[in-house]
Amino acid sequence: MNNNIRFELSFKNIPQLDNKLNFCKLNNIKNINIPCKGLLKKDLFNSTIKYISKNYNEFNVTYHYSLYHQYSKNKEKSYKDFLDFLKNSAINRNYEILLVSGSKKKKNFDSVDVLAYLKKEKNLKVKLGIAYNPYLKKYYNVYSERERFERKFSTGLINSIWFQYGTDIKVLQNEVNYLKNIAIDEKLNLFGSLFIPSKQFIARFKFRPWKEVYISEKCLYSLDNFFDFTSDLVSFYKINNITPVIESDFSTPKKLNSVYSFLENE
């Protein structure tokens, strides 16, 4: 079963990373994602890639490259850094890249801009993942997500779409249908964020909601409703061949068992 899901790791330093990778290894988890946010950026992000490449080449890793968090001095320097990163990834075939603009888009240096720059590069063969937030138009009055997708997709550099988390399956269904229609002649891998409901998760989200992440009042004020929704979301992912990306903490036997038991019951 765990061949059909991915797990996102969170950590604050290399020793923590090592512990979590060992836990993954012991539990036969091969597919992992490394985010680029908070403390995990710049030096720690680069050190993480080197450490995993050197010590754990058995993993199938997707690195999230945040143009906001990796920005350095100016856009020319930042773009050169990203090009170097891509060239290194071409050598090291055991990882893929999810390109994200980041929590705040840099002017003339977000994922749309950078993909347009990459298209003009000669002798650069690369395929990247991109993020997609289905909930922006309905819940945040942001109408540009489809247009941005079409501009990204037109570069020919896209091989996967990663859906932001949210709790409106009708909206998600509409956007999945739209994307499949646009990319009808392309084989795109689809991934979707998934959280295992818990009182702790609800409390944290209520205290500090995440930017442009929609979670309904119905889910936030009833754990049973949240479980029911998550069951429906897992079923939706299965029907639409969307690989779940577990973003809940799974790094103890008890937590991992709760993830598996939840998925097995669906």
C-alpha positions in Angstrom: 0.0 0.0 0.0 2.7 2.5 0.8 4.0 2.3 -2.7 0.9 4.3 -3.6 1.4 7.2 -1.1 4.0 9.7 -0.3 5.2 11.1 3.0 6.3 14.6 3.7 9.1 15.0 6.2 9.5 17.9 8.6 12.7 18.4 10.6 14.9 21.2 12.1 18.4 19.8 11.6 20.3 16.9 10.0 20.2 14.7 13.1 16.4 14.9 13.1 16.4 14.2 9.4 18.6 11.1 9.9 16.2 9.8 12.6 13.2 10.2 10.3 14.9 8.6 7.4 15.9 5.6 9.5 12.3 5.3 10.6 11.2 5.4 7.0 13.8 2.8 6.1 12.7 0.5 8.9 9.1 0.8 7.8 9.7 0.3 4.1 8.7 3.8 3.2 10.4 4.7 -0.1 8.5 7.8 -1.4 9.3 11.0 0.6 8.9 14.7 0.1 11.2 17.4 1.4 9.5 20.8 1.8 11.2 24.2 1.5 9.8 26.4 4.2 10.4 27.8 7.7 13.9 26.7 8.9 14.2 24.3 6.0 15.7 26.5 3.3 19.0 27.8 2.0 21.9 26.1 3.8 19.8 23.4 5.6 17.9 22.7 2.4 21.2 22.3 0.4 22.7 20.2 3.2 19.7 18.0 3.2 20.0 17.2 -0.5 23.7 16.4 -0.1 23.1 14.2 3.0 20.3 12.2 1.4 22.2 11.7 -1.8 25.3 10.5 0.0 23.6 8.3 2.6 20.2 7.3 1.5 20.0 6.8 -2.2 17.3 4.1 -1.9 14.6 6.8 -1.5 12.4 8.3 -4.2 12.6 11.9 -3.1 10.7 15.0 -4.3 12.2 18.2 -3.2 10.0 21.3 -3.1 12.0 24.2 -4.4 10.6 27.5 -3.2 11.6 30.5 -5.2 10.7 32.7 -2.3 12.7 30.9 0.3 15.7 30.2 -1.9 15.8 33.8 -3.2 19.3 35.4 -2.9 20.3 39.0 -3.5 18.5 39.5 -6.8 16.6 37.5 -9.4 19.7 37.0 -11.6 21.6 35.4 -8.8 18.6 33.4 -7.7 17.9 32.1 -11.2 21.5 31.0 -11.6 21.3 29.2 -8.2 18.2 27.4 -9.5 19.8 26.5 -12.8 22.8 25.0 -10.8 20.3 23.1 -8.7 18.6 21.7 -11.8 21.9 20.6 -13.3 22.8 18.8 -10.1 19.5 17.1 -10.1 20.1 15.9 -13.7 23.2 14.1 -12.4 21.5 12.7 -9.4 18.5 10.8 -10.8 17.1 9.7 -7.5 15.1 12.9 -7.0 12.5 15.1 -8.6 11.6 18.7 -8.2 8.3 20.4 -7.3 8.7 24.1 -8.2 6.7 26.5 -6.0 6.5 30.3 -5.9 6.5 30.3 -2.1 4.4 31.9 0.6 4.9 35.3 -1.0 5.5 35.7 -4.7 8.6 37.6 -5.8 8.0 40.2 -8.5 9.1 38.9 -11.9 10.4 35.8 -10.2 7.6 33.4 -9.4 7.1 29.9 -10.9 5.4 31.3 -14.1 8.3 33.6 -14.8 11.0 31.0 -14.0 9.4 28.4 -16.2 9.3 30.9 -19.1 13.0 31.6 -18.5 13.8 27.8 -18.5 12.0 27.3 -21.8 14.6 29.5 -23.4 17.5 27.6 -22.1 19.4 25.4 -24.5 20.6 21.9 -23.7 18.5 21.8 -20.6 16.2 18.7 -20.4 14.1 18.9 -17.3 10.6 18.0 -16.1 9.1 19.7 -13.1 6.1 19.4 -10.8 3.9 22.5 -10.1 1.5 23.3 -7.4 -2.2 24.0 -8.0 -4.7 25.5 -5.5 -8.3 24.6 -6.5 -9.8 26.8 -3.9 -8.5 30.2 -4.7 -11.3 31.5 -6.9 -14.3 30.4 -4.7 -12.8 31.1 -1.3 -10.2 33.8 -1.8 -11.4 35.8 -4.8 -8.2 34.9 -6.7 -9.1 34.3 -10.4 -5.7 33.7 -11.9 -4.9 30.1 -11.0 -6.2 28.6 -14.3 -4.4 31.2 -16.4 -1.2 30.6 -14.4 -1.5 26.9 -15.0 -2.0 27.3 -18.7 1.1 29.5 -18.9 3.1 26.9 -17.0 1.8 24.0 -18.9 2.5 25.7 -22.3 6.3 25.5 -21.6 6.3 21.8 -22.0 8.3 21.4 -18.8 5.6 20.0 -16.6 5.2 16.4 -15.6 3.2 16.5 -12.4 0.5 18.6 -10.6 0.4 18.8 -6.8 -3.0 19.9 -5.3 -3.2 22.1 -2.3 -5.2 20.8 0.6 -8.8 21.9 1.1 -12.2 20.6 2.1 -14.5 21.2 -0.8 -14.6 18.1 -3.0 -17.0 19.6 -5.6 -14.6 22.5 -6.2 -11.7 20.0 -6.4 -13.6 17.8 -8.9 -14.3 20.8 -11.2 -10.6 21.8 -11.2 -9.4 18.2 -11.8 -11.8 17.9 -14.8 -10.5 21.2 -16.1 -6.9 20.2 -15.8 -7.4 16.8 -17.4 -9.2 18.5 -20.3 -6.4 21.0 -20.8 -3.7 18.3 -20.6 -5.7 15.6 -22.4 -2.8 14.6 -24.6 -0.2 14.6 -21.8 0.6 12.0 -19.1 0.7 14.1 -16.0 1.2 12.5 -12.5 -1.3 13.9 -10.0 -0.6 14.3 -6.3 -2.9 15.5 -3.5 -2.2 16.8 0.0 -3.7 14.7 2.8 -4.0 15.3 6.6 -5.2 12.7 9.1 -7.7 14.5 11.3 -6.9 15.1 14.9 -7.9 17.4 17.7 -4.3 18.8 17.7 -4.5 19.6 14.0 -7.8 21.4 14.4 -6.5 23.4 17.4 -3.4 24.5 15.5 -5.3 25.5 12.4 -7.9 27.5 14.4 -5.1 29.3 16.2 -3.1 30.1 13.1 -4.9 29.4 9.8 -2.6 28.8 6.8 -2.6 31.2 4.0 -5.0 30.3 1.2 -5.8 26.9 2.7 -9.6 26.4 3.0 -10.9 24.2 5.8 -14.7 24.4 6.4 -16.2 25.3 9.7 -18.0 21.9 9.6 -14.6 20.1 9.7 -13.0 22.5 12.2 -15.8 22.2 14.8 -16.5 18.4 14.5 -13.8 15.8 14.4 -16.4 13.2 13.2 -17.2 15.5 10.3 -13.5 15.9 9.5 -13.1 12.1 9.5 -16.1 11.7 7.2 -14.7 14.4 4.8 -11.2 12.8 4.8 -12.7 9.4 3.9 -14.5 11.0 1.0 -11.2 12.7 -0.1 -9.3 9.5 0.0 -11.9 7.8 -2.1 -11.8 10.8 -4.6 -8.1 10.5 -4.8 -8.3 6.8 -5.6 -11.0 7.2 -8.3 -9.0 10.0 -10.0 -5.6 8.3 -9.7 -4.3 11.1 -7.4 -1.4 9.9 -5.2 -1.9 11.0 -1.5 0.9 13.0 0.1 0.7 12.5 3.9 1.5 15.8 5.5 0.6 14.7 9.1 3.4 13.6 11.3 3.9 9.9 10.9 7.3 9.4 12.6 6.4 7.1 15.4 4.9 3.6 15.1 1.6 4.7 16.7 1.2 7.6 14.3 2.2 5.6 11.2 -0.3 2.9 12.2 -3.0 5.5 12.5 -2.2 6.6 8.9 -2.3 3.1 7.5 -5.4 2.1 9.5 -7.2 5.1 8.3 -6.3 4.5 4.6 -7.1 0.7 4.9 -10.6 1.5 6.1 -11.4 3.5 3.0 
